[in-house]
Amino acid sequence: MPDSARATIDAVASAFTELPADEVTDTGVDGPIGWRGYDGARASAAERTGERESVVCGVGKVGDTEAMLIAFEFGYLGGSLGGRTGLRLERAFGRARELGVPVVSLIATGGSRMQEGMRALSQLQRIARESALTRAAGLPQVAVLRDPTTGGGWATLGAGADVTLALPGAQVGFAGSRVRPPGDPAAYTAEGQFASGHVDQIIDPARLRTKLERWLRLLTTPATEAAPPGALGDADLPDTGWAAVEQARAASRPRAESYVDDYFEWREDISGDRCGGVDSGVLCGFGHRDGATIAYAAQCGTATRPAGFRTAARLVRLADRLGIPVLTLVDTPGAANDADAERAGIGPAIAEMFEALASARVPVTTLVIGEGGSGGALAFAAEGRTWVTPDSYFSVTSPEAAARILKRAEPEVPTTADQLRLRPQDLVELGIARGIVGPAR
């Protein structure tokens, strides 16, 4: 059995003030559908746990950030969701909006409470409405998946959070252990959900308080804008287009991870597109710089896959809702164009990223740090706010592809690169880039 709700709160918060219960008493015997023995089961659960319901809600201090904490008590009927649970959650979300504070859900639940029938299941709509209202208010929601997190608790508070953290080995899935079909048990674990792009981080319980402190600080302290990073690589501008391509493709050139580590004092990554995919060639998250937060979406030099575009679009939309400026780093030979990428929707995924950047209200700054290959690179670039490093290029397509399209022989590839005017200085002259950044300090 997982730790109690109050022990979990004590583990992450330095102070906690519980919301008044003010419960509505059920009419009739044994709940809304007269489930025989339900009143007795609730009385036994209350005696065993000291709680009157399956959630404990209140305002807590996590590091320097005040937040609404919702902690599930698994010992109370398996942390199940019933009518009174829904009422408590509704009041917790409403109070969070009144105070303007983020919501942290510490989840351990088996799902909807069978003894209340459809009354219990309908609480998921109630929770979804409250979550949507809180999202519209511009307040972040963070979920911590304890063991187990299944059913409606996973499909609303867990999977619906802005950032989803999970404890190692936790059972996580829509189907609980007694109702799922035979198959791969790993799919129903925190690690399985992380691998499939549905969980952002697996957190050691000993570091949970620290991680929550960092996440809440990042999500509530937006910077004004993101200045372009300085260049970390070769400071000499290329003489020819082909020289620019060779510089950008050099194995020794600094990559995205070096740039974000140099730019931020510390950072936290998000992972996955929430559609079943993860692209290790795209790095997304939020970083702390000069006392404030900037979001980042960075290509890492590989062909960007559908999951990469969708994860980056997810990052941009979240940052935009929270008022956090965005830094994007362009470095890709292009979008993945294999059959698997087409089946996974590479076209719609690129369109999703274009739309996210085009509709963003927060400032978005782009730095091209390596290869800028066609539309797969342009989807990460902010119109009118793109900068380039001396060891980068940006092109309508690769010189090799351009030569093939024009039916030119391989020896003509360098000449084709020159004709494409893809050098950093060309991009500034053409008005594609605002400028060439100097060396990082």
VOGU-3710 file (C-alpha; in Angstrom, 3 decimals, decimal comma):
1> mpdsaratid> 0,000/0,000/0,000  1,351/3,491/-0,810  2,176/6,033/1,864  -0,830/7,768/3,378  -2,059/11,052/1,945  -0,796/13,049/4,908  2,603/11,335/4,929  2,939/12,176/1,237  2,045/15,815/1,905  4,575/15,956/4,743
11> avasaftelp> 7,215/14,579/2,371  6,850/17,437/-0,127  5,566/20,471/1,812  6,991/22,514/4,671  3,548/23,831/5,655  -0,010/22,726/4,928  -3,451/24,126/5,697  -6,294/21,757/4,899  -9,433/23,067/3,249  -12,615/22,806/5,332
21> adevtdtgvd> -14,428/19,553/4,537  -18,013/20,920/4,643  -19,262/17,607/3,254  -22,713/17,041/1,794  -24,327/14,048/3,447  -25,628/11,346/1,108  -29,376/10,909/1,074  -30,687/7,406/1,541  -28,945/4,301/2,791  -25,718/2,905/1,282
31> gpigwrgydg> -25,090/5,768/-1,124  -26,790/6,998/-4,306  -27,557/3,558/-5,758  -28,196/1,725/-2,467  -25,154/-0,571/-2,685  -25,574/-2,943/0,217  -22,862/-2,522/2,842  -21,456/0,712/1,375  -22,102/2,774/4,511  -20,306/0,171/6,584
41> arasaaertg> -17,366/0,072/4,180  -16,977/3,828/4,392  -17,177/3,776/8,170  -14,491/1,088/8,321  -12,287/3,031/5,903  -12,666/6,171/7,978  -11,784/4,323/11,178  -8,761/2,676/9,563  -7,323/5,808/7,920  -8,649/8,680/9,995
51> eresvvcgvg> -10,010/10,280/6,798  -13,601/10,971/5,777  -12,864/10,695/2,064  -10,261/9,438/-0,389  -8,580/12,825/-0,950  -7,015/15,398/1,349  -6,888/18,917/-0,108  -5,267/22,093/1,103  -2,768/24,867/0,505  0,846/23,916/1,065
61> kvgdteamli> 4,277/25,503/0,773  6,596/23,611/-1,566  9,932/25,359/-1,366  9,131/29,039/-1,903  5,964/28,358/-3,893  2,449/28,168/-2,503  0,355/25,489/-4,202  -2,937/23,649/-3,891  -2,084/20,086/-2,871  -4,447/17,205/-3,630
71> afefgylggs> -3,298/13,957/-2,022  -5,097/10,652/-2,471  -5,571/8,293/0,480  -5,362/4,819/-1,027  -6,332/3,238/2,268  -9,784/4,772/1,910  -11,539/2,407/-0,506  -8,519/2,201/-2,776  -8,342/5,974/-3,268  -11,453/5,658/-5,418
81> lggrtglrle> -13,385/8,584/-6,844  -16,931/9,079/-5,603  -19,368/11,964/-5,371  -17,840/13,458/-2,240  -14,375/13,065/-3,767  -15,501/15,067/-6,775  -16,907/17,771/-4,518  -13,608/18,076/-2,663  -11,659/18,262/-5,900  -14,030/20,892/-7,297
91> rafgrarelg> -13,525/23,058/-4,238  -9,764/22,571/-4,323  -9,490/23,686/-7,944  -11,825/26,607/-7,318  -9,760/27,759/-4,345  -6,562/27,443/-6,398  -8,039/29,807/-8,979  -9,102/32,260/-6,273  -5,558/32,296/-4,882  -3,850/32,130/-8,271
101> vpvvsliatg> -1,681/29,172/-7,283  -0,646/25,996/-9,143  -2,258/22,634/-8,477  -0,209/19,582/-7,486  -1,993/16,217/-7,534  -0,338/13,413/-5,545  -2,264/10,504/-7,014  -2,820/6,962/-5,737  -6,137/5,593/-6,912  -7,796/2,535/-8,342
111> gsrmqegmra> -10,307/4,616/-10,312  -14,020/5,302/-10,003  -15,946/3,972/-6,998  -18,054/1,027/-8,100  -20,423/1,346/-5,108  -21,750/4,651/-6,492  -22,252/3,496/-10,073  -22,582/6,203/-12,712  -22,621/8,883/-10,018  -18,976/8,016/-9,418
121> lsqlqriare> -18,014/7,816/-13,075  -19,582/11,190/-13,802  -17,076/12,805/-11,418  -14,526/12,523/-14,207  -16,482/15,145/-16,144  -16,496/17,323/-13,060  -12,730/16,984/-12,669  -12,132/17,655/-16,355  -14,207/20,832/-16,176  -12,287/22,110/-13,156
131> saltraaglp> -8,968/21,283/-14,773  -10,006/23,114/-17,945  -11,061/26,202/-15,989  -7,751/26,188/-14,144  -5,861/25,799/-17,416  -7,782/28,756/-18,880  -6,798/30,798/-15,828  -3,133/30,296/-16,761  -2,260/28,209/-13,712  0,071/25,193/-14,000
141> qvavlrdptt> -0,924/21,675/-12,997  1,641/19,091/-11,912  0,830/15,438/-11,228  2,837/12,908/-9,219  1,880/9,320/-10,022  2,158/7,094/-6,955  1,403/3,379/-6,869  -1,159/2,688/-8,237  -2,526/5,355/-10,577  -5,223/3,761/-12,697
151> gggwatlgag> -8,649/4,373/-14,203  -10,189/7,822/-14,169  -7,560/9,254/-11,833  -4,912/8,562/-14,466  -7,131/9,657/-17,369  -7,938/13,048/-15,782  -5,620/14,419/-13,097  -2,606/12,327/-14,141  -2,527/12,321/-17,918  -4,221/15,716/-18,076
161> advtlalpga> -1,543/17,559/-16,081  0,892/19,973/-17,696  3,835/18,101/-16,212  3,519/14,469/-15,157  6,055/12,940/-12,766  6,004/9,324/-11,580  7,571/7,271/-8,819  9,659/4,272/-9,890  7,775/1,018/-10,312  4,346/2,621/-9,917
171> qvgfagsrvr> 1,458/0,856/-11,650  0,133/3,395/-14,160  -2,588/2,735/-16,706  -6,204/3,211/-17,575  -6,893/-0,475/-16,945  -6,383/-1,745/-13,407  -4,635/-5,030/-12,699  -7,890/-7,016/-12,292  -9,527/-5,966/-15,539  -6,741/-5,672/-18,110
181> ppgdpaayta> -6,268/-8,319/-20,807  -3,222/-10,597/-20,871  -0,193/-8,952/-22,423  2,927/-6,961/-21,700  2,848/-5,949/-18,006  5,553/-3,319/-18,595  3,051/-1,202/-20,516  1,182/-0,607/-17,252  4,158/0,793/-15,323  5,565/4,268/-14,818
191> egqfasghvd> 8,609/3,244/-16,817  6,455/1,920/-19,641  4,424/5,113/-19,762  7,639/7,160/-19,797  9,003/5,125/-22,717  5,737/5,696/-24,590  5,798/9,458/-24,136  3,075/9,823/-21,493  5,229/10,663/-18,441  7,815/13,450/-18,284
201> qiidparlrt> 10,151/12,151/-15,583  10,624/9,176/-13,237  11,514/10,609/-9,822  13,363/8,952/-6,940  11,090/9,393/-3,882  14,043/10,813/-1,934  14,259/13,664/-4,474  10,542/14,287/-4,904  10,413/17,434/-2,747  13,423/18,933/-4,539
211> klerwlrllt> 11,982/18,132/-7,954  8,592/19,604/-7,096  10,256/22,734/-5,717  12,172/23,151/-8,977  9,190/22,497/-11,211  6,880/24,874/-9,345  9,527/27,583/-9,398  10,064/27,126/-13,132  6,372/27,184/-13,992  5,579/30,319/-11,951
221> tpateaappg> 8,502/32,708/-12,636  8,454/33,682/-16,329  11,176/35,791/-17,889  10,334/38,718/-20,179  12,010/37,282/-23,271  14,818/34,961/-24,348  18,002/36,578/-25,594  19,780/34,481/-28,233  22,644/32,407/-26,810  26,195/33,170/-27,873
231> algdadlpdt> 28,011/30,874/-30,280  29,979/28,009/-28,769  31,678/26,781/-31,941  33,803/28,118/-34,783  33,722/31,921/-34,943  34,991/32,165/-38,541  32,433/32,706/-41,275  32,590/30,289/-44,219  33,840/31,547/-47,575  31,583/29,256/-49,639
241> gwaaveqara> 28,234/27,557/-49,316  29,828/24,136/-49,259  32,239/25,257/-46,522  29,205/26,326/-44,481  27,661/22,886/-44,929  30,893/21,152/-43,896  31,237/23,362/-40,808  27,656/22,647/-39,742  28,127/18,906/-40,263  31,441/18,686/-38,389
251> asrpraesyv> 31,324/16,043/-35,640  33,171/18,393/-33,278  30,558/21,159/-33,514  28,703/21,907/-30,236  25,186/20,463/-30,126  21,943/21,490/-28,444  22,699/19,996/-25,050  25,910/22,024/-24,810  23,974/25,173/-25,672  21,186/24,711/-23,115
261> ddyfewredi> 23,648/23,711/-20,393  25,692/26,848/-21,077  22,622/29,086/-21,320  20,778/27,966/-18,176  21,878/27,762/-14,563  19,672/24,674/-14,213  16,805/23,117/-16,116  14,172/20,382/-16,163  13,161/18,407/-19,260  9,751/17,283/-20,394
271> sgdrcggvds> 9,467/14,089/-22,429  7,033/12,700/-24,970  4,267/13,836/-27,266  1,368/12,306/-25,260  0,482/10,362/-28,407  2,701/7,329/-27,811  5,987/8,724/-29,084  9,364/10,008/-27,884  12,091/11,513/-30,078  15,506/11,526/-28,390
281> gvlcgfghrd> 16,653/13,969/-31,085  14,541/16,787/-29,633  15,254/18,322/-26,223  12,419/20,236/-24,546  11,868/21,735/-21,119  12,143/24,800/-18,900  15,340/26,438/-17,695  16,276/28,912/-14,973  18,330/31,921/-16,114  18,973/35,155/-14,191
291> gatiayaaqc> 16,199/34,399/-11,706  13,474/33,658/-14,254  12,219/30,901/-16,552  12,625/30,387/-20,283  11,226/27,376/-22,141  13,356/25,603/-24,726  12,730/23,303/-27,686  15,933/22,164/-29,355  16,804/19,902/-32,259  19,861/17,768/-31,533
301> gtatrpagfr> 21,263/17,236/-35,027  19,228/14,228/-36,137  16,298/14,001/-38,525  13,310/15,165/-36,477  10,552/12,589/-36,122  6,793/13,156/-35,663  7,067/12,718/-31,895  9,758/15,401/-31,802  7,591/17,984/-33,544  4,601/17,114/-31,359
311> taarlvrlad> 6,636/17,301/-28,137  8,032/20,686/-29,155  4,544/21,936/-30,051  3,303/20,740/-26,660  6,137/22,680/-25,006  5,392/25,881/-26,944  1,655/25,733/-26,195  2,283/25,177/-22,481  4,826/27,986/-22,278  2,447/30,300/-24,126
321> rlgipvltlv> -0,382/29,540/-21,707  1,863/30,229/-18,714  3,384/33,384/-20,204  6,881/31,931/-20,435  9,094/33,029/-23,371  10,534/30,336/-25,615  13,978/29,650/-27,052  14,212/27,261/-29,994  17,451/25,817/-31,348  17,516/24,649/-34,961
331> dtpgaandad> 19,825/21,780/-35,888  18,538/19,066/-38,203  19,330/17,736/-41,668  15,548/17,747/-42,110  12,379/16,018/-41,046  12,415/12,228/-41,013  11,045/10,974/-44,330  11,042/7,192/-43,956  7,886/5,116/-44,226  7,458/4,856/-40,457
341> aeragigpai> 7,588/8,643/-40,162  4,949/9,024/-42,853  2,684/6,497/-41,143  3,151/8,319/-37,831  2,056/11,590/-39,430  5,195/13,588/-40,136  3,222/16,106/-42,207  0,548/16,809/-39,581  3,230/16,904/-36,865  5,223/19,560/-38,739
351> aemfealasa> 1,998/21,507/-39,291  1,315/21,310/-35,548  4,679/22,888/-34,757  4,238/25,618/-37,376  0,839/26,423/-35,880  2,133/26,470/-32,295  4,846/29,002/-33,121  2,631/31,087/-35,392  -0,058/31,447/-32,710  2,263/31,961/-29,707
361> rvpvttlvig> 1,646/35,217/-27,852  4,884/35,033/-25,863  8,196/36,079/-27,454  9,924/33,219/-29,286  13,636/33,484/-30,097  15,422/31,092/-32,461  19,106/30,342/-32,894  20,290/28,157/-35,769  23,267/26,273/-34,284  24,021/23,779/-37,055
371> eggsggalaf> 22,125/22,370/-39,984  18,944/24,077/-41,085  17,465/21,500/-43,389  14,294/22,566/-45,190  10,809/22,641/-43,628  11,776/20,328/-40,805  14,122/23,047/-39,560  11,892/25,995/-40,444  9,081/24,579/-38,291  11,272/25,319/-35,238
381> aaegrtwvtp> 12,152/28,857/-36,373  10,413/32,022/-35,194  9,530/34,387/-38,022  11,457/37,644/-37,670  13,288/36,521/-34,517  15,826/34,041/-35,897  19,580/34,335/-35,334  22,411/32,177/-36,668  25,824/31,031/-35,477  28,912/31,292/-37,724
391> dsyfsvtspe> 29,028/27,491/-38,069  25,460/27,041/-39,303  23,519/27,075/-42,538  19,847/27,231/-43,544  18,609/25,956/-46,886  15,441/25,224/-48,801  16,802/21,669/-49,084  20,163/19,967/-48,747  22,689/20,603/-51,537  22,670/16,882/-52,325
401> aaarilkrae> 18,871/16,812/-52,664  18,893/19,983/-54,719  21,454/18,460/-57,117  19,353/15,318/-57,496  16,216/17,339/-58,146  18,071/19,318/-60,818  19,557/16,112/-62,278  23,095/17,255/-61,585  26,051/14,945/-61,086  27,514/14,443/-57,618
411> pevpttadql> 30,599/16,604/-58,323  28,252/19,563/-58,795  26,949/19,410/-55,198  29,417/22,047/-53,862  28,513/24,429/-56,682  24,845/23,868/-55,928  25,490/24,717/-52,258  26,988/28,042/-53,339  23,967/28,807/-55,504  21,539/28,158/-52,649
421> rlrpqdlvel> 22,988/31,086/-50,662  22,744/29,212/-47,397  25,708/30,730/-45,504  25,065/32,680/-42,259  25,986/35,985/-43,928  23,696/35,151/-46,860  20,804/34,536/-44,495  21,280/37,951/-42,886  21,491/39,661/-46,275  18,325/37,888/-47,441
431> giargivgpa> 16,461/39,001/-44,304  15,952/35,420/-43,082  18,131/35,971/-40,002  18,382/39,092/-37,851  22,064/38,633/-37,247  25,043/36,373/-36,556  25,639/35,902/-32,826  29,045/36,455/-31,313  30,917/34,048/-29,045  29,297/33,056/-25,743
441> r> 30,767/34,868/-22,748
//
